[in-house]
Amino acid sequence: MHGLGTNNPRIIIIAAGDATRWGNYMGVPKHYAVINGEPIIQRIVRLLLERGQDDVWVVSKGYQIPGVHAYRPKLNPDNHDADKFISSSSLWAKKKRTIVMYGDVYFTEQAIDTILADETPLYRMFCRPTGNKRFNYPHGECFALSFYPVDHEFVMYCLNRLVHLYRADVVDRIGGWELTRLMANVPIGQMNKHKKWLDNYIVIDDETNDIDYPSDFENVKAAVEK
């Protein structure tokens, strides 16, 4: 089952968040912030299409990007931050690999190639567990997730469990880090240790970086346009 369709995965680009930390900087959603003359999300789509990917979905509140499928999710605030994954779970591929990419990440070409090339039939998170010295960024970041049909039930179980733990103040956030640690059976008391290395991480440590705040954007822009 795992081997089916690994060369043509279902790729879901999630971009339906409220971006409250972005604060309407420059008057555009952060996914459309321009680096090297190109909006971030359109860069992701272009790089995927150039690599022959034809099963690409953009999950948003209304973005229309030529060449890919658009999906407008029904959001559920009761799921808190887990909803960025749960709201598009109906798109998870039933017979091949699913890749979930964050739509507010500036990906290098090497990062895209790394994500597409990993066909190991296991749940993966593509991330940088530590800070990035290239632009004096102190935090680790999650960029994408990858899993197979056999993982779907456990992924959803872990997401629902994270919602429960968050409501009970056992964890203070819900994201790719926490999901990956639950998938790896990390004890709940260690869930907030972001620098813990696990076998289900694939490390991307270059100019790839998540854009949350205007300062993130300016730092990445300066680094790649120098």
C-alpha positions in Angstrom: 0.0 0.0 0.0 2.7 2.5 0.9 4.4 2.3 -2.4 1.4 3.4 -4.4 1.8 6.8 -6.1 4.9 7.9 -4.2 6.2 9.7 -7.3 3.0 11.7 -7.6 1.9 12.6 -4.0 -1.1 14.6 -3.0 0.3 18.0 -2.0 -1.8 20.2 0.3 -0.6 23.8 0.9 -2.3 25.1 4.0 -3.0 28.9 4.0 -6.3 29.4 5.7 -5.1 30.9 9.0 -5.9 34.3 10.3 -2.3 35.5 10.4 -2.8 37.6 13.5 0.9 37.9 14.2 1.4 39.3 10.7 -0.9 42.2 11.4 -1.8 43.0 7.7 1.8 44.1 7.2 2.2 45.9 3.9 -1.5 45.4 3.3 -1.2 41.9 2.0 -1.7 38.4 3.5 1.7 37.0 4.5 1.3 34.2 1.9 1.5 36.9 -0.7 4.5 38.8 0.7 7.0 39.2 -2.1 10.5 37.9 -2.0 12.7 38.1 -5.1 9.8 39.5 -7.1 7.4 36.6 -6.3 4.7 36.0 -3.7 5.7 33.3 -1.3 2.8 31.0 -2.0 3.1 31.4 -5.8 6.8 30.5 -5.5 5.8 27.2 -3.7 3.3 26.4 -6.5 5.8 27.2 -9.2 8.5 25.1 -7.8 6.1 22.1 -7.5 4.7 22.5 -11.0 8.2 22.8 -12.4 8.9 19.4 -10.8 6.0 17.8 -12.5 3.6 17.7 -9.6 0.0 17.8 -10.8 -2.0 16.9 -7.6 -1.5 20.2 -5.7 -4.2 21.8 -3.6 -4.1 25.3 -2.0 -6.3 25.4 1.1 -7.3 29.0 1.8 -10.2 31.4 2.3 -10.3 32.2 -1.4 -6.9 32.3 -3.1 -7.0 31.4 -6.7 -3.7 30.3 -8.1 -3.5 29.1 -11.7 -2.4 25.5 -12.3 -3.5 24.0 -8.9 -6.7 23.0 -7.2 -8.4 25.4 -4.7 -10.1 24.2 -1.6 -12.0 26.5 0.9 -12.3 24.6 4.2 -15.0 24.8 6.7 -13.1 26.0 9.8 -13.9 24.9 13.3 -12.5 27.2 16.0 -13.2 24.5 18.6 -10.2 22.6 17.2 -7.9 25.5 18.0 -4.6 25.4 16.0 -5.2 21.7 15.1 -7.8 22.9 12.7 -5.1 24.0 10.2 -4.6 20.2 9.7 -8.1 18.9 10.5 -10.0 21.3 8.3 -8.5 19.9 5.1 -8.2 16.2 6.2 -10.9 15.3 3.6 -8.2 15.9 1.0 -5.7 13.4 2.5 -5.0 10.9 -0.3 -6.5 7.5 0.2 -4.1 5.5 -2.0 -0.8 7.4 -2.0 1.4 9.8 0.0 0.1 13.0 1.3 2.4 16.0 1.8 1.1 19.0 3.9 3.2 22.1 3.3 2.9 25.4 5.1 1.9 28.2 2.8 3.8 30.9 4.7 7.2 29.3 4.3 9.9 30.5 1.9 11.2 27.2 0.5 14.5 26.9 -1.2 14.6 24.7 -4.3 16.8 22.2 -2.3 14.1 22.0 0.4 11.4 21.3 -2.1 13.6 18.5 -3.6 14.2 17.1 -0.2 10.5 16.9 0.6 9.6 15.3 -2.7 12.5 12.8 -2.7 11.8 11.2 0.7 9.7 8.2 -0.2 10.3 6.3 3.0 6.9 4.9 3.9 6.7 6.6 7.3 5.3 9.7 8.9 7.8 12.5 8.5 8.2 16.1 9.6 10.5 18.3 7.5 11.9 20.9 9.9 14.8 22.8 11.4 14.9 21.7 15.1 17.3 24.6 16.0 17.7 28.3 15.2 19.1 29.6 11.9 22.3 31.6 12.1 21.9 32.8 8.5 19.5 35.5 9.7 20.0 35.4 13.4 16.7 33.4 14.0 16.7 31.7 17.4 13.8 29.3 16.9 13.3 25.9 15.3 10.6 25.7 12.6 8.3 23.1 11.0 7.9 23.4 7.2 6.0 20.3 6.0 4.5 17.0 7.0 4.3 13.7 5.1 2.3 10.6 5.7 0.5 7.7 4.0 -3.0 6.2 4.1 -2.1 3.7 6.8 -1.2 6.7 9.1 -4.5 8.6 8.6 -6.3 7.2 11.6 -3.4 7.7 14.0 -2.7 11.2 12.7 -6.3 12.2 13.4 -6.3 10.5 16.8 -3.2 12.5 17.7 -4.7 15.8 16.5 -7.9 15.2 18.5 -5.8 14.3 21.5 -3.8 17.5 21.2 -7.0 19.5 21.2 -8.0 17.7 24.4 -4.5 18.3 26.0 -4.6 22.0 25.0 -8.0 22.6 26.5 -6.7 20.9 29.7 -3.6 23.2 29.7 -1.3 20.2 29.4 0.3 21.6 26.3 0.6 25.3 25.4 0.3 25.0 21.6 -0.7 22.7 18.8 1.5 22.4 15.8 3.7 20.2 13.7 6.1 19.7 16.5 3.5 18.5 19.0 1.8 16.3 16.4 5.2 14.7 15.4 6.1 14.0 19.0 2.7 12.3 19.7 3.2 10.2 16.5 6.6 9.2 18.0 5.0 8.4 21.4 7.0 11.0 23.2 5.9 11.3 26.8 3.4 14.2 27.4 5.8 15.8 29.9 8.4 16.3 27.1 6.0 17.7 24.5 7.4 21.2 24.8 11.0 20.3 24.3 11.4 21.6 20.7 15.0 20.6 20.4 14.5 16.9 21.0 15.7 14.9 18.0 13.5 12.1 16.7 13.9 9.6 13.9 10.8 11.0 12.1 12.4 14.4 11.5 14.0 15.2 8.2 16.2 18.3 8.8 16.2 21.2 6.3 18.7 23.8 7.4 19.2 26.4 4.7 17.4 29.7 3.9 14.0 28.0 4.2 12.0 29.7 6.9 8.5 30.2 8.2 7.0 33.7 8.1 5.0 34.6 11.1 6.0 38.1 11.9 7.0 41.1 9.7 10.5 40.8 11.2 10.6 37.2 9.9 9.8 38.3 6.4 12.3 41.2 6.5 15.1 38.9 7.7 14.4 36.2 5.1 14.0 38.7 2.3 17.3 40.3 3.2 19.1 36.9 3.4 17.8 35.6 0.0 18.0 38.9 -1.9 21.5 39.9 -0.8 
